Amino acid sequence: MRIRDRRKHVSAPRAAEETPFPEPAAPRPLRMMCVPYAGAGAGVYRGWRQEPGTVLEVVPIQLPGREEEFTAPFHRTVRAAAADVAGRVADEADGAPFVLFGHSLGALLAYEATRHLREIGGPLPRHLVVSGSASPRRRRPEKLSDDPARAVAQLRELTGQPDAFADPEIRDLLLPALRADLAMSESYRPQPHHPLPVPLTALRGTADTSVPAADWRDWAAYTSAGFRTVEFPGGHMYLTESWPDVLRAVAELV
């Protein structure tokens, strides 16, 4: 008797069509949030974004009353400005790590913004970089002279824009922001501080007569997570010429 094979015929597996694996996403560059100095807007940092080969993504932080926010009222206190900067920084970071940088008055705002973020449980920077500034308790605020000629000389020194103030129309556009920022700086009174749990690096021009070296190094008291100093050739506005070196120095820190 013939026994019938009832097993099902199983065909050989067909080769699956090959599909390429998706390319892994390129790692996002570390964001470097940059707070402008007195009288300036975010535009002073926009050229920094063109530096080739940097591992940092420069993100200029705007302040009200200048450039695209020209009609917005100026901040009257450092506390209000710092809270605003903190909010803008947190929005730009969007949960990703970042470095916070500020020059001169911008350094003070960057520090106070970091304090504010700590107070409200917000995101803290991976590194805080303060440039061209004495520590908060060693600050000597500059007051704009009532003498027009002296005031223009101060403007050129403070902003690093010697040509801009030669034009009366441009000068009239820039002066209100600078006066508001200097008034805000003059009214600032540092609060008792607790060192930030954030690494802090202080930058300075070697010929900066407005920021004595001892007052600059006093930033060491404002961090519990490591402190460094880096100097560059030049005066208070050394970074207008040396900004590629500044970017390289910050990239090495982080």
C-alpha positions in Angstrom: 0.0 0.0 0.0 1.3 3.4 -1.0 1.5 5.8 1.9 0.7 9.3 0.9 3.0 12.0 2.2 0.7 14.5 3.8 3.5 16.9 4.8 3.1 20.4 3.4 5.6 21.4 0.9 7.7 24.2 2.2 9.3 26.3 -0.4 12.8 27.7 0.0 12.7 31.2 1.7 13.0 34.0 -0.8 15.7 36.6 -0.3 14.2 39.7 1.2 14.7 42.9 -0.8 17.6 44.8 0.5 16.9 48.2 1.9 19.7 50.4 3.1 19.8 51.3 6.8 19.1 55.0 7.4 22.2 57.1 7.9 22.7 58.0 11.5 21.9 61.6 12.2 24.9 63.9 12.5 25.5 64.9 16.1 24.1 68.4 16.9 26.8 71.0 17.5 27.0 72.3 21.1 25.1 75.5 21.2 27.0 78.6 22.5 24.5 81.3 23.6 26.0 84.7 23.4 24.8 87.7 25.4 25.7 91.2 23.9 27.6 93.9 25.7 26.2 97.4 26.6 24.5 99.2 23.8 24.8 96.3 21.4 22.3 93.8 20.0 22.5 90.2 18.9 23.9 91.3 15.6 27.4 91.7 17.1 27.7 87.9 17.2 26.0 86.9 14.0 29.3 87.0 12.1 30.7 84.4 14.5 28.4 81.8 13.0 30.4 81.9 9.8 33.6 80.5 11.4 34.5 77.3 9.5 35.3 74.1 11.3 34.0 75.1 14.7 32.2 72.5 16.8 30.0 75.2 18.3 26.7 76.5 17.0 26.7 80.2 17.9 23.3 81.5 19.0 23.1 85.3 19.5 20.7 86.3 22.3 18.7 89.4 21.6 17.9 92.2 24.1 14.8 94.4 23.7 15.1 97.9 22.3 17.5 97.1 19.5 17.6 95.7 16.0 14.4 93.6 15.2 13.1 94.4 18.7 13.7 98.1 18.3 10.3 99.2 19.5 10.4 97.0 22.7 11.1 98.9 25.9 14.6 98.6 27.5 15.1 96.7 30.7 15.6 99.0 33.6 17.3 96.5 36.0 19.8 93.7 35.7 17.4 91.4 37.5 14.7 91.9 34.8 17.2 91.6 32.0 18.7 88.4 33.5 15.3 86.8 33.8 14.6 87.7 30.2 17.9 86.3 29.0 17.3 83.1 31.0 14.0 82.5 29.3 15.4 83.1 25.9 18.3 80.8 26.6 16.1 78.0 27.8 13.9 78.3 24.8 16.8 78.2 22.4 18.4 75.3 24.2 15.2 73.2 24.0 16.6 70.6 26.3 20.0 70.3 24.6 23.3 71.1 26.4 24.7 74.6 25.8 27.4 77.0 26.8 26.6 80.5 27.9 28.9 83.4 27.0 28.7 87.1 27.7 31.1 90.1 27.3 31.3 93.1 29.6 27.7 93.8 30.7 26.8 90.7 28.8 29.0 88.7 31.2 27.1 90.0 34.2 23.8 89.2 32.5 25.0 85.7 31.6 26.0 85.1 35.2 22.7 86.5 36.7 20.7 84.5 34.1 22.5 81.3 35.3 21.6 82.2 38.8 18.0 82.7 37.8 17.9 79.4 36.0 19.2 77.6 39.1 16.6 79.4 41.3 13.7 78.3 39.1 15.0 74.8 38.4 15.8 75.6 34.7 18.5 74.1 32.5 22.1 75.1 33.5 24.8 75.7 31.0 27.5 73.1 30.6 30.0 75.9 30.9 29.7 79.7 31.8 32.2 81.9 30.0 32.5 85.5 31.1 34.6 88.0 29.1 35.9 91.5 29.8 34.3 91.8 33.2 35.2 92.0 36.8 33.3 89.7 39.2 29.9 91.1 40.4 31.3 92.3 43.7 34.3 94.0 42.1 32.4 95.8 39.3 33.1 99.5 38.7 30.2 100.6 36.5 30.9 103.3 33.9 28.8 106.4 33.7 28.3 108.1 30.3 29.8 111.6 30.4 27.6 114.6 29.9 30.3 116.2 27.7 29.4 115.2 24.1 33.0 114.8 23.0 33.9 112.6 25.9 30.7 110.7 25.6 31.5 109.8 22.0 35.0 108.7 23.0 33.4 106.4 25.7 31.0 105.0 23.1 33.8 104.0 20.8 35.7 102.4 23.6 32.7 100.6 25.1 31.2 99.2 21.8 34.2 98.6 19.6 32.5 100.5 16.8 34.7 103.6 16.3 33.2 104.5 13.0 29.6 104.2 13.9 29.5 107.1 16.2 31.0 109.5 13.6 27.6 109.6 11.9 25.1 111.7 14.0 22.1 109.7 12.7 23.6 106.3 13.7 24.8 107.8 17.0 21.3 108.9 17.8 20.0 105.4 17.1 22.7 103.7 19.2 22.8 106.1 22.2 19.4 105.2 23.8 20.3 101.5 24.2 23.7 102.3 25.6 22.4 104.9 28.1 19.7 102.4 29.2 22.3 99.6 29.6 24.8 101.8 31.5 22.0 103.0 33.8 21.0 99.4 34.5 24.6 98.5 35.2 25.0 101.5 37.5 22.0 100.6 39.6 23.1 96.9 40.0 23.8 95.7 43.5 25.2 92.2 43.8 23.3 89.9 46.1 24.9 87.4 48.5 25.9 84.6 46.3 26.3 80.8 46.4 28.9 79.4 44.0 27.3 78.0 40.9 27.6 74.3 40.2 28.8 75.2 36.7 32.4 75.3 35.4 33.4 79.0 34.8 36.0 80.5 32.6 37.0 84.2 32.5 38.4 85.8 29.4 40.2 89.2 29.2 42.3 91.3 26.9 45.8 91.7 28.3 45.6 95.5 27.9 42.1 96.0 29.3 42.6 98.9 31.7 38.9 98.9 32.7 39.1 95.4 34.2 42.0 95.0 36.6 43.4 91.5 36.6 42.7 91.0 40.3 39.0 91.9 39.9 38.8 89.6 36.9 40.3 86.7 38.7 37.8 87.1 41.5 35.3 85.2 39.4 36.9 82.1 40.9 34.7 82.7 44.0 31.5 82.3 41.9 31.8 78.6 40.9 32.2 75.3 42.8 32.8 73.3 39.6 36.2 74.5 38.4 37.7 77.9 37.2 40.0 78.9 34.5 41.3 82.2 33.0 42.3 82.9 29.4 43.9 86.1 28.1 44.1 87.5 24.6 46.1 90.3 23.1 44.2 93.6 23.1 42.1 95.9 25.2 38.5 95.8 26.5 37.1 95.0 23.1 39.7 92.5 22.1 37.0 90.1 20.8 36.1 92.3 17.9 39.3 91.2 16.2 40.0 88.0 18.1 36.6 86.3 18.0 37.9 83.2 16.0 40.4 82.7 18.8 37.6 83.1 21.4 35.6 80.4 19.6 38.6 78.0 19.5 39.3 78.6 23.2 35.7 77.9 24.2 35.6 74.8 22.0 38.7 73.5 23.8 37.0 74.1 27.2 34.0 72.0 26.4 
